[in-house]
Amino acid sequence: MVIDLDRCVGCHACAIACRAEWKVPTEEGYRRNWVKRIGPEKTPYGISYTFFPGLCNHCDHPVCVDVCPVDPEERTFTDFRTGKKTRMEIKATYKDPFTGAVLIAKERCIGCGACVEACPYHARYLDETLDEPKADKCTFCYERLAHGEEPACVKTCIADARIFGDLSDRNSRVYKLVHKEGAKRLESDVVKIGPNVYWKGKKKDLHALFKNYAPRERTWEEVDNMSRRGFLAGLARKTSLKG
């Protein structure tokens, strides 16, 4: 996905559409998609006033997958575009072998929160409104993609600020925006895990965005101890529910 800051008007239509599409709880802190205001603030390129429409970045190297403590199991995956099949081991959270989307196998999630704590973009939450808490986040509307539709946030955007497509397709709009027009990943020198949401806009607005929201803490490195505690807590919850 490419997000064009020159087009975003901060209307929150994307976040509202996402909440409605996926029935995200209304309690504070629960969101798959969000819009935050940046500025007005001074930058080396002038005064910036812009917005940060955020979501899961579906990273090349998703640390949320690495920290999941659930024992892996082998599953068969099918490419909804070609019908090709492959088998691979997954934990509760995994990277789809065909699309690259980072997804959650909800039936395997034990609600330990390790992935939530690991994400340097704070793009996940633990849904504790459920009888059995589960991690949740943006999926790029995977089910909609499988039916040939765009993500809800893209379809709803009134200003065409969100552009979605196949980055491996040289003829796609996202390929041209990234490889020919210089759309950038929201990374820092400390955190480079290959986010697959890219940003374009004026220098002043990109400067403000990166200053305020490029992650600078390797949050996943602090998860190990919490993950073990969470794993035990998740097992305890499952046991009590079965009892």
One Martini backbone bead per residue (centre of mass of N, CA, C, O) as a GRO file, in nm:
protein
  243
    1MET     BB    1   0.098   0.035   0.020
    2VAL     BB    2   0.007   0.372  -0.058
    3ILE     BB    3   0.054   0.697   0.098
    4ASP     BB    4  -0.086   1.022   0.031
    5LEU     BB    5  -0.038   1.322   0.192
    6ASP     BB    6  -0.155   1.522  -0.024
    7ARG     BB    7  -0.456   1.383   0.002
    8CYS     BB    8  -0.498   1.378   0.290
    9VAL     BB    9  -0.782   1.502   0.513
   10GLY     BB   10  -0.866   1.360   0.791
   11CYS     BB   11  -1.168   1.204   0.793
   12HIS     BB   12  -1.172   0.879   0.886
   13ALA     BB   13  -1.299   0.676   0.680
   14CYS     BB   14  -1.103   0.438   0.702
   15ALA     BB   15  -1.146   0.372   1.005
   16ILE     BB   16  -1.453   0.332   0.992
   17ALA     BB   17  -1.462   0.109   0.779
   18CYS     BB   18  -1.294  -0.092   0.937
   19ARG     BB   19  -1.472  -0.115   1.187
   20ALA     BB   20  -1.724  -0.214   1.032
   21GLU     BB   21  -1.609  -0.460   0.876
   22TRP     BB   22  -1.466  -0.591   1.169
   23LYS     BB   23  -1.591  -0.527   1.441
   24VAL     BB   24  -1.456  -0.323   1.621
   25PRO     BB   25  -1.413  -0.228   1.912
   26THR     BB   26  -1.497   0.077   2.091
   27GLU     BB   27  -1.278   0.069   2.266
   28GLU     BB   28  -1.004   0.187   2.380
   29GLY     BB   29  -0.729   0.065   2.167
   30TYR     BB   30  -0.919  -0.036   1.933
   31ARG     BB   31  -0.736  -0.091   1.622
   32ARG     BB   32  -0.651  -0.126   1.270
   33ASN     BB   33  -0.708   0.184   1.215
   34TRP     BB   34  -0.569   0.522   1.165
   35VAL     BB   35  -0.582   0.883   1.260
   36LYS     BB   36  -0.326   1.132   1.280
   37ARG     BB   37  -0.216   1.431   1.386
   38ILE     BB   38   0.025   1.665   1.235
   39GLY     BB   39   0.046   1.941   1.385
   40PRO     BB   40   0.180   2.215   1.368
   41GLU     BB   41   0.527   2.215   1.234
   42LYS     BB   42   0.860   2.255   1.231
   43THR     BB   43   1.077   2.244   0.947
   44PRO     BB   44   1.333   2.255   0.712
   45TYR     BB   45   1.068   2.294   0.488
   46GLY     BB   46   0.859   2.393   0.689
   47ILE     BB   47   0.531   2.393   0.758
   48SER     BB   48   0.354   2.128   0.910
   49TYR     BB   49   0.031   1.974   0.801
   50THR     BB   50  -0.086   1.650   0.888
   51PHE     BB   51  -0.118   1.290   0.844
   52PHE     BB   52  -0.160   0.953   1.012
   53PRO     BB   53  -0.227   0.674   0.837
   54GLY     BB   54  -0.267   0.366   1.001
   55LEU     BB   55  -0.112   0.029   0.998
   56CYS     BB   56  -0.029  -0.256   0.907
   57ASN     BB   57   0.284  -0.344   0.727
   58HIS     BB   58   0.360  -0.623   0.633
   59CYS     BB   59   0.637  -0.737   0.678
   60ASP     BB   60   0.918  -0.900   0.574
   61HIS     BB   61   1.011  -0.901   0.903
   62PRO     BB   62   0.805  -1.027   1.128
   63VAL     BB   63   0.828  -1.012   1.474
   64CYS     BB   64   0.553  -1.134   1.554
   65VAL     BB   65   0.627  -1.419   1.456
   66ASP     BB   66   0.882  -1.480   1.627
   67VAL     BB   67   0.735  -1.448   1.929
   68CYS     BB   68   0.554  -1.672   1.899
   69PRO     BB   69   0.484  -1.952   2.130
   70VAL     BB   70   0.354  -2.132   1.940
   71ASP     BB   71   0.331  -2.426   1.811
   72PRO     BB   72   0.393  -2.557   1.522
   73GLU     BB   73   0.209  -2.612   1.212
   74GLU     BB   74   0.095  -2.776   0.935
   75ARG     BB   75  -0.002  -2.615   0.621
   76THR     BB   76  -0.226  -2.539   0.361
   77PHE     BB   77  -0.180  -2.328   0.073
   78THR     BB   78  -0.368  -2.096  -0.140
   79ASP     BB   79  -0.372  -1.932  -0.434
   80PHE     BB   80  -0.628  -1.716  -0.533
   81ARG     BB   81  -0.505  -1.661  -0.831
   82THR     BB   82  -0.383  -1.975  -0.921
   83GLY     BB   83  -0.407  -2.241  -0.711
   84LYS     BB   84  -0.162  -2.274  -0.570
   85LYS     BB   85   0.029  -2.496  -0.359
   86THR     BB   86   0.135  -2.507  -0.005
   87ARG     BB   87   0.359  -2.598   0.262
   88MET     BB   88   0.361  -2.489   0.613
   89GLU     BB   89   0.470  -2.353   0.902
   90ILE     BB   90   0.275  -2.239   1.189
   91LYS     BB   91   0.156  -2.032   1.402
   92ALA     BB   92  -0.058  -1.785   1.494
   93THR     BB   93   0.144  -1.612   1.335
   94TYR     BB   94   0.176  -1.514   0.980
   95LYS     BB   95   0.309  -1.547   0.645
   96ASP     BB   96   0.196  -1.539   0.349
   97PRO     BB   97   0.332  -1.714   0.075
   98PHE     BB   98   0.187  -1.527  -0.163
   99THR     BB   99   0.125  -1.217  -0.046
  100GLY     BB  100   0.265  -1.132   0.253
  101ALA     BB  101   0.061  -1.139   0.455
  102VAL     BB  102  -0.018  -1.071   0.790
  103LEU     BB  103  -0.151  -1.324   1.002
  104ILE     BB  104  -0.425  -1.481   1.200
  105ALA     BB  105  -0.480  -1.773   1.384
  106LYS     BB  106  -0.727  -1.768   1.602
  107GLU     BB  107  -0.739  -2.075   1.697
  108ARG     BB  108  -0.422  -2.045   1.804
  109CYS     BB  109  -0.461  -1.819   1.984
  110ILE     BB  110  -0.377  -1.738   2.345
  111GLY     BB  111  -0.347  -1.429   2.442
  112CYS     BB  112  -0.046  -1.319   2.534
  113GLY     BB  113   0.077  -1.049   2.363
  114ALA     BB  114   0.355  -1.066   2.218
  115CYS     BB  115   0.294  -0.930   1.941
  116VAL     BB  116   0.203  -0.659   2.054
  117GLU     BB  117   0.480  -0.588   2.193
  118ALA     BB  118   0.670  -0.625   1.934
  119CYS     BB  119   0.547  -0.402   1.775
  120PRO     BB  120   0.688  -0.095   1.658
  121TYR     BB  121   0.388   0.021   1.546
  122HIS     BB  122   0.135  -0.046   1.713
  123ALA     BB  123  -0.077  -0.253   1.526
  124ARG     BB  124  -0.176  -0.409   1.781
  125TYR     BB  125  -0.426  -0.608   1.961
  126LEU     BB  126  -0.606  -0.714   2.251
  127ASP     BB  127  -0.907  -0.889   2.263
  128GLU     BB  128  -1.094  -0.856   2.575
  129THR     BB  129  -1.407  -0.897   2.485
  130LEU     BB  130  -1.358  -1.179   2.481
  131ASP     BB  131  -1.367  -1.481   2.626
  132GLU     BB  132  -1.107  -1.523   2.433
  133PRO     BB  133  -0.834  -1.376   2.386
  134LYS     BB  134  -0.720  -1.185   2.090
  135ALA     BB  135  -0.544  -1.108   1.834
  136ASP     BB  136  -0.529  -0.796   1.637
  137LYS     BB  137  -0.557  -0.667   1.287
  138CYS     BB  138  -0.454  -0.592   1.000
  139THR     BB  139  -0.514  -0.775   0.662
  140PHE     BB  140  -0.582  -0.624   0.396
  141CYS     BB  141  -0.844  -0.762   0.344
  142TYR     BB  142  -0.813  -1.066   0.249
  143GLU     BB  143  -1.106  -1.153   0.175
  144ARG     BB  144  -1.144  -0.935  -0.041
  145LEU     BB  145  -0.910  -1.012  -0.226
  146ALA     BB  146  -1.018  -1.305  -0.289
  147HIS     BB  147  -1.275  -1.133  -0.441
  148GLY     BB  148  -1.145  -0.873  -0.597
  149GLU     BB  149  -1.105  -0.662  -0.370
  150GLU     BB  150  -1.060  -0.397  -0.182
  151PRO     BB  151  -0.982  -0.244   0.071
  152ALA     BB  152  -1.186  -0.061   0.266
  153CYS     BB  153  -1.003   0.195   0.293
  154VAL     BB  154  -0.963   0.237  -0.013
  155LYS     BB  155  -1.260   0.249  -0.109
  156THR     BB  156  -1.338   0.497   0.098
  157CYS     BB  157  -1.149   0.700   0.001
  158ILE     BB  158  -1.211   1.033  -0.106
  159ALA     BB  159  -0.886   1.102  -0.215
  160ASP     BB  160  -0.690   0.873  -0.304
  161ALA     BB  161  -0.457   0.808  -0.069
  162ARG     BB  162  -0.496   0.499  -0.124
  163ILE     BB  163  -0.272   0.249  -0.260
  164PHE     BB  164  -0.333  -0.070  -0.412
  165GLY     BB  165  -0.104  -0.359  -0.471
  166ASP     BB  166   0.146  -0.509  -0.680
  167LEU     BB  167   0.489  -0.484  -0.638
  168SER     BB  168   0.567  -0.711  -0.868
  169ASP     BB  169   0.410  -0.524  -1.067
  170ARG     BB  170   0.523  -0.312  -1.314
  171ASN     BB  171   0.214  -0.202  -1.388
  172SER     BB  172   0.161  -0.090  -1.125
  173ARG     BB  173   0.103   0.175  -0.922
  174VAL     BB  174   0.288   0.099  -0.681
  175TYR     BB  175   0.544   0.052  -0.839
  176LYS     BB  176   0.571   0.343  -0.948
  177LEU     BB  177   0.571   0.491  -0.670
  178VAL     BB  178   0.827   0.346  -0.563
  179HIS     BB  179   1.037   0.320  -0.825
  180LYS     BB  180   0.970   0.630  -0.958
  181GLU     BB  181   0.858   0.827  -0.696
  182GLY     BB  182   0.977   0.751  -0.393
  183ALA     BB  183   0.841   0.589  -0.198
  184LYS     BB  184   0.841   0.535   0.160
  185ARG     BB  185   0.957   0.388   0.434
  186LEU     BB  186   0.882   0.351   0.786
  187GLU     BB  187   1.201   0.416   0.899
  188SER     BB  188   1.502   0.344   1.076
  189ASP     BB  189   1.818   0.277   1.186
  190VAL     BB  190   1.697   0.069   1.405
  191VAL     BB  191   1.429   0.009   1.220
  192LYS     BB  192   1.444  -0.277   0.978
  193ILE     BB  193   1.153  -0.479   0.854
  194GLY     BB  194   0.991  -0.418   0.587
  195PRO     BB  195   0.764  -0.231   0.515
  196ASN     BB  196   0.441  -0.235   0.306
  197VAL     BB  197   0.423   0.073   0.363
  198TYR     BB  198   0.402   0.373   0.180
  199TRP     BB  199   0.540   0.715   0.128
  200LYS     BB  200   0.403   1.030   0.015
  201GLY     BB  201   0.530   1.375  -0.030
  202LYS     BB  202   0.624   1.630   0.121
  203LYS     BB  203   0.904   1.702   0.287
  204LYS     BB  204   0.772   1.820   0.545
  205ASP     BB  205   0.577   1.579   0.596
  206LEU     BB  206   0.783   1.348   0.603
  207HIS     BB  207   0.950   1.462   0.831
  208ALA     BB  208   0.722   1.457   1.045
  209LEU     BB  209   0.654   1.161   1.028
  210PHE     BB  210   0.936   1.042   1.097
  211LYS     BB  211   0.981   1.191   1.362
  212ASN     BB  212   0.707   1.073   1.507
  213TYR     BB  213   0.681   0.744   1.364
  214ALA     BB  214   0.946   0.628   1.350
  215PRO     BB  215   1.090   0.360   1.469
  216ARG     BB  216   1.334   0.334   1.776
  217GLU     BB  217   1.243   0.042   1.888
  218ARG     BB  218   1.329  -0.296   1.982
  219THR     BB  219   1.065  -0.443   2.109
  220TRP     BB  220   1.114  -0.758   2.063
  221GLU     BB  221   1.366  -0.788   2.267
  222GLU     BB  222   1.151  -0.764   2.533
  223VAL     BB  223   0.952  -1.034   2.512
  224ASP     BB  224   1.039  -1.311   2.628
  225ASN     BB  225   0.933  -1.305   2.923
  226MET     BB  226   0.642  -1.229   2.854
  227SER     BB  227   0.584  -1.471   2.673
  228ARG     BB  228   0.598  -1.690   2.891
  229ARG     BB  229   0.376  -1.572   3.068
  230GLY     BB  230   0.157  -1.561   2.850
  231PHE     BB  231   0.150  -1.858   2.781
  232LEU     BB  232   0.054  -1.953   3.060
  233ALA     BB  233  -0.199  -1.775   3.067
  234GLY     BB  234  -0.331  -1.894   2.815
  235LEU     BB  235  -0.351  -2.183   2.916
  236ALA     BB  236  -0.520  -2.119   3.164
  237ARG     BB  237  -0.765  -2.010   3.011
  238LYS     BB  238  -0.827  -2.264   2.846
  239THR     BB  239  -0.868  -2.454   3.088
  240SER     BB  240  -1.103  -2.294   3.226
  241LEU     BB  241  -1.299  -2.308   2.981
  242LYS     BB  242  -1.313  -2.621   2.965
  243GLY     BB  243  -1.408  -2.650   3.273
   0.00000   0.00000   0.00000
